[in-house]
Amino acid sequence: MVNESKKFEQERKKILNRALIDIKRYGFNDKMLLNVAKNCAVSEGNLGRLFPEGLFELKQYFFNEIDKHMLKKIKAQDYENMRIRDKIFNGVLIRLELFKRNKTSIKYLFASESSNPIKALKHLWRTSDLIWKSAGDNSTDYNHYTKRILLSWVYLTTLICWFNDQSKNIKDTKLFLDRRIDEVLEFGKTSGKIKSKISKLNISSKLINILKNLKSIKA
């Protein structure tokens, strides 16, 4: 049973790794996935066993893998004497570093989010939640929601900046991220009004609109 589970996971990773190569050529679509299966000597039936929900499940699997690697790298950092804002900055940068190897394919993956922005919001929320928790945040009140929705905004806008960044060592992206985090921290200084400010900014709707337009970021 253990061997079967291990083999199943190995086959899934094999498909994912090949997909990250083929996406650059075919885009993120069914043709790409079938071509990946062929190149990996996996039958269409077995492909359905590995990824019953097809492209959506493959994408979810990729994000889950990134989550695991991100948390592993974050845990290796010396966070004891680091400010919260620096922990957040570091968390986002670590995620971008993990994306770097497959930047073109990542563009296609995020462009595909435009077809279902509600599900995409869940991805953003999970990423933000993991980064906040790794920074030591255990809030359960309204701040829990606002911190994660604001970081989702920071993360998504920074990601788009990164897609277009041609500067050395992504200097422009780091400066952009730094400014965004400072903007978000300004909300914390007036916590009594944060709820009304979030409502006025209507960030959830803005995130959805950005996600709908992500198809324009294809390579």
N, C-alpha and C positions, 0 to 999 in steps of 0.2 A: 504493500500500500504506500509506504514511504517512497519507494523507488518510482512508482507510478506518478505520485504527486510531484516528485523532483523532475521527472521526465516531462510532465505536462508544463511545468514552469520553464524549463529549458527551451521547449518548443515555442512557447509564447514569447520569450525573450529573443529567440532567433527570428521570429516573424517581425517583432518590433524593430530590431536592429537593422534588418534588411529594408523595412518600410522607411526608416529614416534616411536611407540612401535613395530609394526609388521615388519618394515623394518629390524630390528635386526635379525629377524628369517627368513624372506623370501627374503630379499634383496629388491632393488628398481625396481620392475617389475610389469607387469599386474596381475600376480597371487596374489601378495601382495595387490594390490589395490582392487581386487575383494573380497579378504578375509576380508579386512577392511570394505568394504560395507556390507558384510554379518554380521560381528560382530556389526556393527552399525545399523543393521536392515534397510538398505537402498537398494532399488532395483537397479538392473543394469541400468535400464532406468533412475532412479532418479540420480544415480551416474553420468550418462552422462549429465544430466541437471546441476549438481553442478560443474562438471569439464569436459566441452566439449572436451578439448584437452588432457584429461587423465593425464598421469604421468607428462608431461611437464608443464601443468597448475598447478598441485598440487605442483610441485617444485617451480614454480614462485610465487605461493601464499605463500609458506613458506618463501621465501626470502623477499617478500614484508612485511610479518608480522615481520620478524627480523629487517628489515629497520625501521619500525615504532617504535619498542621497543628500537632499538639502538638510534634513534634520541631523544626519550623521555628521556633516561638515560643521553645522552650527554647534553641535555638542563638543566638537574638537576645539572650539574657540574658547579663549579665556574671557568669559563674560562677567566674572565676579566684580570687577571694578569699572565696568563699562556702563555708560549712561544708557537709559532706555532708548533715546532717539538714535544712538549709535548702533544699538542692537538691531533696531528696525532697519536702519540703513544697511547694515551688514547682511541681514537676512535676505533683503531684496537683491543685493549684489551677488550673493552666493547663488541664488536661483538663476540669475542672468549668466553667471559663469558656467553653470551646468547646461544652460541652453546654447552656449557659444559654439560648441562643436557642430551642432545641427541647426544653425541659425536660419538658413533658407527653408528647411523643412518645418521649423517652428513657425515661420511666417504663414505657411500653408495651414498648419494646424489651427492657429488662431484665426486665420481668415475663415476657416470652416465654422467657427463659433458664431459667425454672423447669421447663420440659418436658424439658430436656436439660442438667442441671447439669455433666456431665463436659465437654461442649463449652464451656460457660460458663467453667469453670475455665481452659481454654486461653486464652480472651479475657483473663481476669484476669492470668494468668501473662505473656502477651505485653505487656500494659500495664506490669506491674511490671518486667519485664525491660528495656523501653525506658527507663523512668524511672531505673532503677539504672545502666544503661549510660551514659545522658546525664549522670549524676552522677559518672561516672568509674570505676565499678566494673567490674573485669575478672576477678573471682574465678572460679575453675573448680573449686574443691574443694567440700566440703559446705556452706560458707558461701554459695556461689552459689545453692543450693537454698533454704536457710533465709531468706536475704534476700528472695527473690522470693515465697516462700509467706507470709512475714510481711507484706510490702508488699501482697500480694493481700488479706490480711485487713484491713489498714489502709484500703486503697482502697475495698473493698466496703462496709465499715461506715460509712466517711465518706460514700460515695455515698448510702446510705440516709438518713443524717442530713441531707444536702443536699436530698434529695427533700422532706423535711418542714420545711425551714428557712424561717422567715418573718422572720428578723431582718434588720436593715439591713446591706447589703454582706456577707451570709452570715457574720456575725460568729460565730454559734453553730457553724457548720460549721468555721470556721477554728480555733476553740478546741478543738473535738472532734478535729480532725486533729492539732493540736499535741500534745494529750494522748496520742493513739494512737502517734504517732511516738516520743515520749518513752518510752512503755511498751516499744516494740520495741527501742529503743536500750539498755534495761536488760539485754536478753538478751546484747548484745555485751560487757557488762562481765564476764560469766561464760561466756566462749566455750567453756571446757572442758566445761561442762555443757549447752550449748545443744542438742545432739542429743537428750539425754534429755528436756529441757524441751519441745521441739517435739513429741516422741512423746507425752508425757503430756497436753499440751494438745489433741492430735489436731486440729490446725487444719484440715487438709484435709477431714475429716468435718464440722467445723463450717461450713466454707465451703459444702459441698454442701447442708447443711441450710438455710442461709440462702438459697441459690439456689433451692431447692425451694419456699420460702415467699415468693419475690419476687412471685408473682401478687397478693399482698395490697397491693402498692404502686401498683396502677393508679390513674390519676386518676379 
